[in-house]
Amino acid sequence: MALVTAALATGTIAAGALPATAADPAAEPTTWLVQVDGDPAAVTADLAEQGVTTVKEYDAALDGYVVEATPEQIDAISQTEGVAEVEPDLDVSITESSSQSGAPWDLDRLDQVALPLDKTYTYPSSAGAGVRVYVLDTGVDSTIPELGGRVAPGFSAFADTTGTADCHGHGTHVAGTVASRTYGVAKSATVVPVRVLGCSGSGKMSDVISGLDWVVKNHPAGTPGVVNMSLSGARSDIMGRAVDAATAAGLLVVVAAGNTNTDACQASPSDVPSALTVGASTMTDSRATFSSWGTCVDGFAPGERIVSTAPGGTTATRSGTSMAAPHVAGLAALLLADSPRLTPKEVTDRLVSTSRTGVTDRSAGSPDRLFGLTPATAPVTAPAPAPAPAPAPAPAPAPVAPAAPTKLAVSAVTTVAGTVSWTPAAGTPATSWTVQRSTDGKTWTTVAAQGTTARLSGLAPATKYQVRVAANAAAGRSPWATVTVTTAARPSGIRTPTVTSRAPSTAALTWTAPATSGTLVTDYRVELSRDGKKWSTLADGVSTAPKLQLTGLAPSATYSVRITPVADGTTTGAQAVVKVTTLAAPSAPRAMKVTASAATTLSLAWTAPATSGPQVTDYKVQVTRDGKTWTTVNDGVSPKTSVQITGLAKNTAYTVRVTAVSGTASSTSYAEVKASTRK
């Protein structure tokens, strides 16, 4: 069962949020989400007949239910007429964060086209007044002065005594970024707490959908509204439809991209096209190392070391795309306060049109877009928020970003791979490393680091790459250390394939390794064909030796042998073909005679066959007393042209015959002699 997490990174920026983890696969979920596309009453009746218990019912964000059912019942439900989709009720939780001292910077960044910061935040005088911002989270502490009585009654998905209060802290921080007096973007907006995550930071996907269902049903008609969802988890089509329903109801849904440093299209609700998906940026306008990325991300907003409100009237500093999303929800509230009839798409289009460029390290598919205010429509100027109080007894020294790593090198370079290694610089230690590669210096691909090494894979042969590494710590990222490497060309074809020996059922070949990248060859693929059209691959094991022994061939047959070098697990395409004609099967042995006889033994000798005699590997000797039942003499495998047969009966006449053998080919005729043992 997949896990959904709030998109919150730790206070140590480089560490990021812990990735989602799957629950024990043996623990089958007992609750399921059922979406209906037919007659709800008929489906309800069918569920009752199947003995299925309905826990919750949705009728706004989507038509459907939460049910308790066994796996066997779920199989039946999925086949029920009127049921569109069935999904397990996924777990929902958030990752804990830590706090740190330092002055807020995020509001200062929103109203500026470019760095550096000017320590002021200029915003419209309407300040989001009249706009309801629904915070789907762990609840909100409505008593804190920073929210100034602007917290409206909300909804809780939990049957406990907490209600919509925040017994975790995440939701109050998010709400403060949206609308608090000191730390908020839209300082006059109304916050509506929608508690879908519990005190331990856990819940269910059904709880989140219950929150959306309540919002759609209870949002006042004609009132502008925004939904903020700072959570992320496994992809869910039903979640996507619930978000679409909220959007169709006129509510802009702003979601966090996630903190897994992976493609946001692989999670929900960040994959929903109708939502506005927000990644996290840093103080230097780069993508935060933890932030997810990709084509599903609509843009970035400050998400690193964000100071905001905490339960009890204190402050907390958190990092994550959970912190980036409420900045954009606040910007949307500012727009809607002045233009309340804007549709969600129109709000999104305006936010996109007023965004800035210059976001670095965005990763594949991410837009160069940093959301912010339009300076021309921002007549009110307020001082930037005061720094969070430093820990007693004295302020901690300002953190220093690490220096660039040293001794950067790429080794073990093949046609498609290589290993990057480096040495940490002295000074501030790195908490993680960012490793990237590029062919043009413009588009960079991030590579996972393992300690102070990283494996480059999926490269193109004979291609020049730039590789860069930076150290990450709470104070920021180091300058890049860069090295250039060129991958090896694919091996060329083998040279001078030669048939060195032939026999009726075997042949031997040798060749010279490829002139280009011959040392990178890890194997040779050998294929055989009798007609040059149908080829069969020889299972000859893995070897780099430039030689081959073919066995099991047919006598007097011509074969085409195709040899292709293999490097990095793939054939190079450079093939060499050589023809091999096997020798004829051996003829019968010649001049067979008895050389000695005794009471229980006979000794015989013969001459090798006239045809393929030098290629004989063994002689098959058989003996009979009646000419019908033949016994094969167990004399081992040998090309010797003589044999002594033992264990015979005294004074008995025998017939002995000998067949020549070469590998798997044998003569079709034999030599035969009659002999008798002595008394």
C-alpha positions as CSV (number, residue, x, y, z in Angstrom):
1,M,0.0,0.0,0.0
2,A,1.5,3.4,-1.0
3,L,2.2,6.1,1.5
4,V,1.3,9.8,1.0
5,T,3.5,12.4,2.8
6,A,3.1,16.1,3.4
7,A,5.6,17.8,1.1
8,L,7.9,19.0,3.9
9,A,11.6,18.7,3.9
10,T,13.7,18.9,7.1
11,G,15.3,22.1,8.3
12,T,18.6,20.8,6.9
13,I,18.0,21.6,3.3
14,A,20.1,19.0,1.6
15,A,18.6,16.2,3.5
16,G,15.2,16.7,2.1
17,A,12.0,14.8,3.1
18,L,12.1,11.2,3.7
19,P,10.7,9.3,0.7
20,A,7.4,7.6,0.9
21,T,7.6,3.9,2.0
22,A,5.3,1.1,1.3
23,A,3.3,-0.6,4.0
24,D,3.7,-4.3,4.6
25,P,2.2,-6.0,1.5
26,A,0.8,-8.8,3.6
27,A,-1.4,-6.3,5.4
28,E,-4.4,-6.1,3.1
29,P,-6.3,-2.8,3.4
30,T,-9.7,-3.1,5.0
31,T,-11.0,0.2,3.6
32,W,-11.4,1.0,-0.1
33,L,-12.4,4.0,-2.2
34,V,-15.2,3.3,-4.7
35,Q,-16.1,5.8,-7.4
36,V,-19.6,5.5,-9.0
37,D,-20.5,6.5,-12.6
38,G,-24.0,5.0,-12.5
39,D,-27.1,5.2,-10.2
40,P,-25.7,5.6,-6.7
41,A,-28.9,4.2,-5.1
42,A,-28.6,1.0,-7.2
43,V,-24.9,0.7,-6.3
44,T,-25.7,1.2,-2.6
45,A,-28.2,-1.6,-2.8
46,D,-25.8,-3.9,-4.6
47,L,-23.1,-3.2,-1.9
48,A,-25.6,-4.1,0.8
49,E,-26.5,-7.4,-0.9
50,Q,-22.8,-8.2,-1.0
51,G,-22.5,-7.6,2.8
52,V,-20.2,-4.5,2.3
53,T,-20.2,-1.8,4.9
54,T,-20.3,1.8,3.7
55,V,-18.1,4.0,6.0
56,K,-18.4,7.4,4.2
57,E,-20.3,8.7,1.2
58,Y,-19.1,11.5,-1.2
59,D,-21.4,13.5,-3.3
60,A,-19.5,16.7,-4.2
61,A,-15.9,16.2,-4.9
62,L,-16.9,12.9,-6.5
63,D,-19.8,10.4,-6.4
64,G,-18.6,7.5,-4.4
65,Y,-18.0,5.8,-1.0
66,V,-15.4,4.6,1.4
67,V,-16.2,0.9,2.2
68,E,-14.9,-1.8,4.5
69,A,-14.5,-5.0,2.5
70,T,-12.5,-8.2,2.2
71,P,-10.3,-8.7,-0.9
72,E,-12.9,-11.2,-2.2
73,Q,-15.6,-8.6,-1.8
74,I,-13.5,-6.0,-3.6
75,D,-13.3,-8.4,-6.6
76,A,-17.1,-8.5,-6.7
77,I,-17.4,-4.7,-6.2
78,S,-15.1,-4.0,-9.1
79,Q,-17.5,-6.0,-11.4
80,T,-20.6,-4.3,-10.1
81,E,-22.6,-2.3,-12.6
82,G,-22.3,1.4,-12.0
83,V,-18.8,1.2,-10.3
84,A,-16.2,3.1,-12.2
85,E,-13.1,2.5,-10.2
86,V,-11.9,0.9,-6.9
87,E,-8.7,1.9,-5.1
88,P,-7.2,1.0,-1.8
89,D,-7.6,3.7,0.9
90,L,-3.9,4.8,0.9
91,D,-2.1,5.9,4.1
92,V,-1.5,9.6,4.5
93,S,1.3,11.0,6.7
94,I,3.8,13.8,6.9
95,T,7.6,13.8,7.6
96,E,8.8,15.6,10.8
97,S,10.8,18.8,10.4
98,S,13.4,20.6,12.5
99,S,13.8,24.3,13.3
100,Q,16.7,26.7,12.8
101,S,17.5,30.3,13.4
102,G,17.7,32.8,10.6
103,A,15.8,35.7,9.1
104,P,12.9,35.1,6.8
105,W,13.6,36.0,3.2
106,D,10.7,34.5,1.2
107,L,8.3,37.5,1.2
108,D,11.1,39.8,0.3
109,R,11.7,37.6,-2.8
110,L,8.1,37.6,-4.0
111,D,7.9,41.3,-5.0
112,Q,11.2,41.5,-6.8
113,V,12.0,40.8,-10.4
114,A,15.6,39.8,-9.6
115,L,18.1,39.4,-6.7
116,P,19.5,40.9,-4.5
117,L,16.8,41.3,-1.8
118,D,15.9,44.8,-0.7
119,K,14.4,43.8,2.7
120,T,10.9,45.0,1.9
121,Y,7.7,43.2,0.8
122,T,5.3,45.3,-1.4
123,Y,1.8,44.0,-1.9
124,P,-1.7,45.1,-2.9
125,S,-3.6,47.1,-0.3
126,S,-6.5,44.6,-0.5
127,A,-4.1,42.0,0.9
128,G,-6.3,39.1,0.0
129,A,-9.4,40.4,1.9
130,G,-12.6,38.5,1.1
131,V,-10.8,35.4,-0.2
132,R,-11.1,32.1,1.6
133,V,-8.0,29.9,1.6
134,Y,-8.8,26.2,2.5
135,V,-5.7,24.6,4.2
136,L,-6.0,20.8,3.8
137,D,-3.4,19.8,6.5
138,T,-3.0,18.9,10.2
139,G,-5.3,21.7,11.3
140,V,-4.7,25.3,12.3
141,D,-4.2,27.0,15.7
142,S,-6.9,29.7,15.3
143,T,-5.9,31.4,18.6
144,I,-2.6,32.8,17.5
145,P,-2.5,36.6,17.2
146,E,-0.7,36.4,13.8
147,L,-4.0,35.2,12.2
148,G,-6.0,38.0,13.9
149,G,-9.4,36.3,14.1
150,R,-9.3,35.5,10.4
151,V,-9.7,31.7,10.9
152,A,-13.2,30.6,9.8
153,P,-14.9,27.4,11.0
154,G,-13.7,24.4,9.1
155,F,-13.8,20.7,8.9
156,S,-12.1,17.7,10.5
157,A,-12.1,14.2,9.0
158,F,-11.3,12.7,12.4
159,A,-13.8,11.8,15.1
160,D,-11.7,13.1,18.0
161,T,-11.9,16.0,20.4
162,T,-9.2,18.1,18.6
163,G,-11.5,19.4,15.9
164,T,-9.7,21.7,13.5
165,A,-7.0,22.6,15.9
166,D,-3.4,21.8,15.1
167,C,-1.8,19.2,17.3
168,H,1.1,18.7,14.9
169,G,2.4,22.1,13.7
170,H,2.6,21.6,9.9
171,G,-0.8,23.1,9.1
172,T,-0.3,26.2,11.3
173,H,3.0,26.9,9.5
174,V,1.3,26.5,6.1
175,A,-1.6,28.8,7.1
176,G,0.9,31.4,8.5
177,T,2.7,31.5,5.1
178,V,-0.6,32.1,3.4
179,A,-2.1,34.8,5.6
180,S,-0.4,35.6,8.9
181,R,0.2,39.3,9.7
182,T,4.0,39.0,9.8
183,Y,4.9,36.0,7.7
184,G,1.9,35.8,5.3
185,V,1.6,36.6,1.6
186,A,-2.1,37.6,1.8
187,K,-2.3,39.3,5.1
188,S,-6.1,39.9,5.1
189,A,-7.2,36.6,3.6
190,T,-9.5,34.2,5.6
191,V,-8.0,30.8,6.5
192,V,-10.4,27.8,6.6
193,P,-8.7,24.8,8.4
194,V,-9.6,21.4,6.8
195,R,-8.0,18.8,9.0
196,V,-7.2,15.7,7.0
197,L,-4.0,14.7,8.8
198,G,-4.0,13.6,12.4
199,C,-1.8,14.6,15.4
200,S,0.8,12.0,14.5
201,G,0.9,13.3,11.0
202,S,-1.0,10.3,9.5
203,G,-4.4,9.7,7.9
204,K,-5.9,8.1,4.9
205,M,-6.5,9.1,1.3
206,S,-10.2,8.9,2.1
207,D,-9.7,11.6,4.7
208,V,-8.1,13.9,2.1
209,I,-11.0,13.3,-0.3
210,S,-13.5,13.9,2.6
211,G,-11.9,17.3,3.0
212,L,-12.2,18.2,-0.6
213,D,-15.8,16.9,-0.6
214,W,-16.6,19.2,2.3
215,V,-14.9,22.2,0.7
216,V,-16.9,21.8,-2.6
217,K,-20.2,21.4,-0.7
218,N,-19.6,24.3,1.8
219,H,-17.8,27.0,-0.1
220,P,-20.1,30.1,-0.3
221,A,-21.3,30.8,-3.8
222,G,-19.8,33.9,-5.3
223,T,-16.9,34.0,-2.9
224,P,-13.4,33.6,-4.3
225,G,-11.5,30.7,-2.9
226,V,-8.2,28.8,-3.0
227,V,-7.4,25.3,-1.8
228,N,-3.8,24.5,-0.5
229,M,-2.7,20.9,-0.4
230,S,0.8,20.6,1.0
231,L,0.9,16.8,0.8
232,S,2.1,14.2,-1.7
233,G,1.9,10.5,-2.3
234,A,1.2,7.6,-4.6
235,R,-0.6,8.3,-7.8
236,S,-4.4,8.0,-7.5
237,D,-6.9,8.5,-10.2
238,I,-9.7,9.0,-7.7
239,M,-7.8,11.8,-5.9
240,G,-7.3,13.4,-9.3
241,R,-11.0,13.4,-10.0
242,A,-11.7,15.0,-6.6
243,V,-9.2,17.8,-7.4
244,D,-10.8,18.3,-10.8
245,A,-14.2,18.6,-9.1
246,A,-12.9,21.3,-6.8
247,T,-11.5,23.2,-9.8
248,A,-14.7,22.8,-11.7
249,A,-16.4,24.4,-8.6
250,G,-14.4,27.6,-9.2
251,L,-11.6,26.9,-6.6
252,L,-8.0,27.1,-7.6
253,V,-6.2,24.1,-6.1
254,V,-2.5,24.7,-5.3
255,V,-0.5,21.6,-4.5
256,A,3.1,20.8,-3.4
257,A,5.3,19.0,-6.0
258,G,6.8,16.7,-3.4
259,N,10.2,16.3,-1.7
260,T,11.5,13.1,-3.3
261,N,13.7,14.8,-6.0
262,T,11.9,12.8,-8.6
263,D,9.4,13.3,-11.3
264,A,6.3,15.0,-9.8
265,C,4.2,13.3,-12.5
266,Q,4.7,10.1,-10.5
267,A,2.8,11.3,-7.4
268,S,-0.7,12.7,-6.5
269,P,-2.0,15.3,-6.4
270,S,1.0,16.8,-8.1
271,D,0.2,14.9,-11.3
272,V,-3.2,16.5,-11.7
273,P,-3.3,18.9,-14.7
274,S,-6.0,21.1,-13.2
275,A,-4.0,21.7,-10.1
276,L,-1.3,24.4,-9.8
277,T,1.8,22.3,-8.8
278,V,4.6,24.2,-7.0
279,G,8.3,23.2,-6.6
280,A,10.6,24.7,-4.0
281,S,13.3,27.3,-4.7
282,T,16.2,28.5,-2.6
283,M,17.6,31.9,-1.6
284,T,19.7,31.8,-4.7
285,D,16.8,31.0,-7.1
286,S,17.9,27.4,-7.6
287,R,15.6,24.4,-7.3
288,A,15.9,23.1,-3.8
289,T,17.7,19.8,-3.8
290,F,14.8,17.9,-2.3
291,S,12.1,19.4,-4.6
292,S,10.5,17.1,-7.1
293,W,10.5,18.3,-10.8
294,G,9.3,17.6,-14.3
295,T,6.6,18.6,-16.7
296,C,3.8,18.4,-14.1
297,V,5.5,21.3,-12.1
298,D,4.0,24.7,-13.1
299,G,6.7,26.8,-11.4
300,F,8.7,27.4,-8.2
301,A,8.3,29.5,-5.1
302,P,10.4,29.9,-1.9
303,G,10.6,26.7,0.0
304,E,13.9,26.7,1.9
305,R,14.2,27.8,5.5
306,I,10.8,29.4,5.7
307,V,9.9,31.1,9.0
308,S,6.2,31.0,9.8
309,T,3.7,30.6,12.6
310,A,3.6,27.6,15.0
311,P,0.9,26.5,17.5
312,G,0.9,28.5,20.7
313,G,2.0,31.7,19.1
314,T,5.6,30.8,18.5
315,T,7.5,30.5,15.2
316,A,9.1,27.6,13.4
317,T,11.5,27.3,10.4
318,R,10.7,24.6,7.9
319,S,11.8,23.6,4.4
320,G,9.9,21.8,1.7
321,T,7.5,22.1,-1.2
322,S,4.9,22.2,1.6
323,M,6.3,25.7,2.3
324,A,6.4,26.7,-1.4
325,A,2.8,25.9,-2.2
326,P,1.2,28.3,0.4
327,H,3.3,31.2,-1.1
328,V,1.5,30.6,-4.4
329,A,-1.9,30.1,-2.7
330,G,-1.3,33.5,-1.0
331,L,-0.4,35.1,-4.4
332,A,-3.6,33.7,-5.8
333,A,-5.6,35.2,-2.9
334,L,-4.0,38.6,-3.7
335,L,-5.2,38.4,-7.3
336,L,-8.7,37.2,-6.4
337,A,-9.2,40.0,-3.8
338,D,-8.9,42.5,-6.6
339,S,-10.5,40.4,-9.3
340,P,-12.9,38.0,-7.6
341,R,-14.5,36.7,-10.8
342,L,-11.3,35.2,-12.2
343,T,-11.6,31.5,-13.0
344,P,-8.9,29.0,-11.7
345,K,-7.4,29.0,-15.2
346,E,-7.3,32.7,-15.4
347,V,-5.6,33.0,-12.0
348,T,-3.1,30.4,-13.1
349,D,-2.5,32.2,-16.4
350,R,-1.9,35.5,-14.5
351,L,0.5,33.9,-12.1
352,V,2.4,32.4,-15.0
353,S,2.5,35.7,-16.9
354,T,3.9,37.6,-13.8
355,S,6.5,34.9,-13.0
356,R,10.2,35.5,-13.3
357,T,12.9,33.4,-15.0
358,G,16.3,32.4,-13.8
359,V,15.5,29.3,-11.8
360,T,18.7,27.1,-11.9
361,D,19.2,23.4,-11.5
362,R,15.5,22.8,-12.5
363,S,16.0,19.2,-13.8
364,A,14.4,17.7,-16.8
365,G,11.1,19.1,-18.0
366,S,10.7,21.7,-15.2
367,P,9.7,25.3,-16.4
368,D,12.0,28.3,-15.8
369,R,9.3,30.0,-13.7
370,L,9.5,31.7,-10.3
371,F,6.1,32.9,-9.1
372,G,5.9,36.4,-7.7
373,L,3.9,39.7,-7.5
374,T,3.6,42.3,-10.2
375,P,5.4,45.4,-8.8
376,A,3.2,47.8,-10.7
377,T,0.1,46.6,-8.8
378,A,1.6,46.6,-5.3
379,P,1.2,50.0,-3.7
380,V,1.6,49.0,-0.1
381,T,5.0,48.5,1.3
382,A,5.7,46.7,4.5
383,P,9.0,45.9,6.2
384,A,10.2,42.4,5.8
385,P,9.3,40.1,8.7
386,A,11.6,40.3,11.7
387,P,14.1,37.4,12.1
388,A,13.0,34.5,14.2
389,P,14.4,34.8,17.8
390,A,17.8,33.1,18.1
391,P,18.2,30.2,20.6
392,A,19.3,31.2,24.0
393,P,21.7,32.2,25.4
394,A,23.2,33.8,22.3
395,P,22.7,33.8,18.5
396,A,24.4,30.9,16.7
397,P,27.2,31.8,14.3
398,A,26.0,32.3,10.7
399,P,26.3,29.0,8.9
400,V,28.9,28.9,6.1
401,A,28.2,27.0,2.8
402,P,30.7,24.2,2.0
403,A,33.5,24.6,-0.4
404,A,33.6,22.9,-3.8
405,P,34.8,19.3,-3.7
406,T,38.3,18.5,-4.9
407,K,40.1,15.8,-7.0
408,L,37.0,15.3,-9.2
409,A,37.7,12.5,-11.6
410,V,35.8,10.0,-13.8
411,S,37.2,6.4,-14.0
412,A,36.2,3.0,-15.4
413,V,34.9,4.7,-18.5
414,T,33.2,2.4,-21.0
415,T,30.9,3.1,-24.0
416,V,27.9,3.9,-21.8
417,A,29.1,4.3,-18.2
418,G,31.7,5.6,-15.9
419,T,32.3,6.2,-12.2
420,V,32.7,9.8,-10.7
421,S,34.7,10.2,-7.5
422,W,35.7,13.3,-5.5
423,T,37.2,14.4,-2.2
424,P,35.3,16.6,0.2
425,A,36.8,20.0,0.8
426,A,37.9,21.2,4.3
427,G,35.5,23.3,6.3
428,T,31.7,22.9,6.4
429,P,30.9,19.2,5.9
430,A,28.4,18.3,3.2
431,T,25.1,16.6,4.2
432,S,24.6,15.5,0.6
433,W,26.0,15.8,-2.9
434,T,24.5,17.0,-6.2
435,V,26.0,15.2,-9.2
436,Q,24.9,16.2,-12.7
437,R,26.0,15.5,-16.3
438,S,25.4,17.3,-19.6
439,T,26.4,17.1,-23.2
440,D,25.8,20.8,-24.0
441,G,26.3,22.6,-20.7
442,K,22.7,23.7,-20.8
443,T,20.5,20.7,-20.0
444,W,21.7,18.8,-16.9
445,T,20.7,15.3,-15.7
446,T,21.0,14.6,-12.0
447,V,22.8,11.4,-10.9
448,A,22.4,9.7,-7.6
449,A,25.4,9.9,-5.3
450,Q,26.6,7.1,-3.2
451,G,29.0,8.6,-0.6
452,T,31.7,10.4,-2.5
453,T,31.1,8.5,-5.8
454,A,28.4,8.3,-8.4
455,R,27.8,5.9,-11.2
456,L,27.2,7.4,-14.6
457,S,25.0,5.2,-16.7
458,G,22.9,5.4,-19.8
459,L,25.6,7.4,-21.7
460,A,26.0,7.6,-25.4
461,P,29.2,6.0,-26.9
462,A,31.9,8.3,-28.2
463,T,30.3,11.4,-26.6
464,K,31.9,14.2,-24.6
465,Y,30.2,14.9,-21.2
466,Q,30.6,17.6,-18.7
467,V,30.2,16.3,-15.1
468,R,29.8,18.6,-12.1
469,V,29.5,18.0,-8.4
470,A,28.5,20.3,-5.6
471,A,28.3,19.9,-1.8
472,N,25.0,20.6,0.0
473,A,24.6,21.8,3.6
474,A,22.1,23.7,5.6
475,A,23.8,27.0,4.7
476,G,23.5,26.3,1.0
477,R,25.3,24.7,-1.9
478,S,29.0,25.0,-2.8
479,P,30.3,26.1,-6.2
480,W,30.5,23.4,-8.8
481,A,33.5,21.3,-9.4
482,T,33.6,20.3,-13.1
483,V,35.4,17.6,-15.1
484,T,35.1,16.6,-18.8
485,V,35.1,13.0,-20.0
486,T,34.5,11.3,-23.3
487,T,33.0,7.9,-23.5
488,A,34.6,5.1,-25.5
489,A,33.5,4.3,-29.0
490,R,31.7,1.1,-29.6
491,P,34.1,-1.7,-30.5
492,S,34.6,-2.3,-34.2
493,G,34.2,-5.7,-35.8
494,I,36.6,-8.6,-35.2
495,R,39.5,-9.0,-37.5
496,T,40.9,-12.0,-39.5
497,P,38.5,-14.7,-38.5
498,T,40.2,-18.0,-39.4
499,V,39.1,-21.7,-39.4
500,T,42.0,-23.5,-37.7
501,S,40.7,-27.0,-37.7
502,R,37.8,-29.1,-39.0
503,A,36.3,-32.5,-38.3
504,P,33.1,-34.2,-39.1
505,S,31.2,-32.7,-36.2
506,T,33.5,-29.9,-34.9
507,A,35.4,-26.9,-36.1
508,A,37.7,-24.4,-34.4
509,L,38.1,-20.7,-35.2
510,T,40.3,-17.9,-34.1
511,W,40.2,-14.1,-34.7
512,T,41.8,-10.9,-33.6
513,A,40.1,-8.5,-31.2
514,P,38.5,-5.3,-32.6
515,A,41.0,-2.5,-33.5
516,T,38.7,0.1,-31.8
517,S,37.8,-0.4,-28.1
518,G,38.9,-4.0,-28.2
519,T,39.8,-3.9,-24.5
520,L,36.1,-3.1,-23.7
521,V,34.8,-6.3,-25.2
522,T,33.2,-8.4,-22.5
523,D,32.0,-11.3,-24.7
524,Y,31.5,-12.4,-28.3
525,R,28.0,-13.4,-29.6
526,V,28.3,-16.4,-31.9
527,E,25.4,-17.3,-34.3
528,L,25.1,-20.3,-36.7
529,S,23.1,-20.7,-39.9
530,R,22.9,-23.4,-42.5
531,D,21.1,-21.2,-45.1
532,G,22.3,-17.7,-44.2
533,K,18.7,-16.7,-43.3
534,K,17.8,-18.4,-40.1
535,W,20.3,-17.9,-37.3
536,S,20.6,-19.5,-33.9
537,T,22.7,-18.1,-31.1
538,L,25.3,-20.4,-29.6
539,A,25.1,-20.8,-25.8
540,D,28.9,-20.8,-25.4
541,G,29.1,-18.9,-22.1
542,V,30.8,-15.5,-21.6
543,S,34.4,-15.2,-22.7
544,T,36.7,-12.5,-24.1
545,A,39.0,-15.1,-25.6
546,P,39.3,-14.6,-29.4
547,K,38.7,-18.3,-30.3
548,L,35.8,-20.7,-30.6
549,Q,35.3,-24.5,-30.6
550,L,32.1,-25.5,-32.5
551,T,30.7,-28.9,-31.6
552,G,27.6,-31.0,-32.5
553,L,27.8,-30.1,-36.2
554,A,26.6,-32.3,-39.0
555,P,29.1,-34.0,-41.2
556,S,29.7,-32.7,-44.7
557,A,27.7,-29.6,-44.0
558,T,28.5,-25.9,-44.6
559,Y,27.8,-23.4,-41.9
560,S,27.9,-19.6,-41.8
561,V,29.4,-18.4,-38.5
562,R,28.6,-14.8,-37.4
563,I,30.6,-13.3,-34.6
564,T,29.7,-10.0,-33.0
565,P,31.6,-8.2,-30.2
566,V,29.6,-7.4,-27.0
567,A,30.5,-4.4,-24.8
568,D,28.5,-3.0,-21.8
569,G,25.9,-5.7,-22.3
570,T,25.0,-4.8,-25.9
571,T,26.3,-6.0,-29.3
572,T,28.1,-3.4,-31.3
573,G,26.5,-4.2,-34.6
574,A,29.9,-4.8,-36.3
575,Q,29.7,-8.4,-37.4
576,A,32.1,-10.8,-39.1
577,V,30.9,-13.8,-41.0
578,V,33.0,-16.9,-42.0
579,K,31.9,-20.1,-43.7
580,V,32.9,-23.5,-42.3
581,T,32.4,-26.8,-44.1
582,T,32.7,-29.9,-41.9
583,L,34.5,-33.1,-43.0
584,A,32.7,-36.2,-44.0
585,A,31.8,-38.8,-41.4
586,P,34.6,-41.4,-40.9
587,S,34.4,-44.5,-43.0
588,A,34.7,-48.0,-41.5
589,P,38.0,-49.1,-39.9
590,R,40.2,-51.2,-42.2
591,A,42.2,-54.4,-42.0
592,M,40.7,-55.6,-38.7
593,K,42.3,-58.8,-37.3
594,V,42.8,-60.9,-34.2
595,T,46.2,-60.5,-32.7
596,A,45.9,-62.8,-29.7
597,S,43.4,-65.1,-28.0
598,A,43.2,-66.7,-24.6
599,A,40.7,-68.6,-22.5
600,T,38.7,-65.4,-21.6
601,T,40.3,-62.7,-23.7
602,L,40.6,-61.6,-27.3
603,S,43.0,-59.0,-28.7
604,L,42.3,-57.2,-32.0
605,A,43.8,-54.5,-34.1
606,W,42.8,-52.5,-37.2
607,T,43.8,-49.6,-39.4
608,A,42.2,-46.1,-39.2
609,P,39.4,-45.3,-41.7
610,A,40.4,-44.0,-45.2
611,T,37.9,-41.1,-44.8
612,S,38.5,-38.7,-41.8
613,G,40.8,-41.2,-40.1
614,P,42.9,-38.5,-38.5
615,Q,39.8,-36.9,-37.0
616,V,38.6,-40.1,-35.2
617,T,38.2,-39.6,-31.5
618,D,37.1,-43.0,-30.5
619,Y,36.2,-46.5,-31.7
620,K,33.0,-48.3,-30.6
621,V,33.7,-52.0,-30.1
622,Q,30.8,-54.5,-29.8
623,V,30.8,-58.3,-29.3
624,T,28.1,-61.0,-29.8
625,R,27.8,-64.7,-29.5
626,D,24.6,-65.2,-31.5
627,G,24.8,-62.3,-34.0
628,K,21.7,-60.7,-32.5
629,T,22.5,-59.4,-29.1
630,W,25.5,-57.0,-29.1
631,T,27.4,-55.9,-26.0
632,T,29.4,-52.7,-26.2
633,V,32.9,-53.0,-24.7
634,N,33.6,-50.4,-22.1
635,D,37.2,-49.5,-23.1
636,G,37.0,-45.8,-22.5
637,V,37.3,-43.1,-25.2
638,S,40.5,-43.4,-27.2
639,P,41.5,-43.2,-30.9
640,K,43.8,-46.3,-30.4
641,T,43.4,-48.8,-33.2
642,S,43.5,-51.9,-30.9
643,V,41.6,-53.4,-28.1
644,Q,41.7,-56.3,-25.6
645,I,38.3,-57.7,-24.7
646,T,38.2,-59.5,-21.4
647,G,35.6,-61.4,-19.4
648,L,34.7,-63.8,-22.2
649,A,33.6,-67.4,-22.0
650,K,36.1,-70.2,-22.6
651,N,36.2,-72.0,-25.9
652,T,33.5,-69.8,-27.4
653,A,33.1,-68.3,-30.8
654,Y,32.4,-64.5,-31.0
655,T,31.8,-61.9,-33.6
656,V,33.5,-58.5,-33.0
657,R,32.7,-55.3,-34.9
658,V,34.2,-51.8,-34.7
659,T,32.7,-48.4,-35.7
660,A,34.8,-45.2,-36.0
661,V,33.6,-42.1,-34.1
662,S,34.5,-38.5,-34.6
663,G,32.8,-36.2,-32.0
664,T,29.1,-36.8,-32.5
665,A,29.6,-38.3,-36.0
666,S,30.0,-42.0,-36.5
667,S,30.8,-44.2,-39.5
668,T,27.7,-45.7,-41.1
669,S,29.6,-49.0,-41.7
670,Y,31.9,-51.1,-39.6
671,A,34.7,-53.6,-39.6
672,E,33.9,-57.1,-38.4
673,V,35.9,-60.2,-37.5
674,K,35.1,-63.7,-36.1
675,A,37.3,-65.1,-33.3
676,S,37.2,-67.8,-30.6
677,T,38.6,-68.1,-27.1
678,R,40.7,-71.0,-26.0
679,K,39.9,-73.8,-23.7
